[in-house]
Amino acid sequence: MTNSYRASARVDFDHDAGRTGTYRTAPGDAASRISYADFAVALIDEIDSPHHHRTHIGVETR
């Protein structure tokens, strides 16, 4: 069985931010942002330890 999911930044990337080391998954919010580095970590974490299957998840900085 193939696990599939779709992840996206909840609204926009914070182009100037560095890695904070924290993120959370949640529904979209127009005020939320995430750095490219934190988004990459969220993707790798989900690949290494899948918690969401056949769904679309939103990711934002905590």
N, C-alpha and C positions, 0 to 999 in steps of 0.2 A: 504494500500500500504506500502511495506517495503522500507525504504531508505537504499541504500547500497553504499559504497564507499570503496576505498582502499587507504591507506595513507602509504607513505614510506619516509624514510630519503632520501634526494636528492641523496646522494652518500654514505656517511659514518657517523657513530656516532663519536663524539669527546669524547673519553672515559674518559678524565681527566676533562672535563668542568662541571661546575655546572649549575644551572638554571640561565638563563639571563633574563627570563621573556618576551623575544621577539622572534618572529619567523615570517616567511612568507611562503606562498605557491607559488610555481613556478616550471617551468620545470627543469630537471636535469642539474647539473653543476659539473664537476669533482672536482672542488676546494672547493665546499661547504661542511659544516659540521653542525651537530646539536647535542646538549647534549641529553642524555636520558631523563632528566627532562623536557626540552623544548619540546621534541617530545611527551611526555606523556600529557603535557598541551595542545598541538595542537590537539591531539586526543580527549581529554575531551571537549575542546571548540567546536569541530566539532559535537560531540554527543549532547551537550547541545543546540547549535545553528547551525543546519546544513546549510551549504552554498554550498556544492558540492553534487550532486546527480548522482549516477550511473557513477562515474568517478574515475580515479586514480589521486591523488594529490601528489605532492612532497612538502616536508617541510624542511626548512633550518633556521638557526639562522640569524637574520638580521644583 
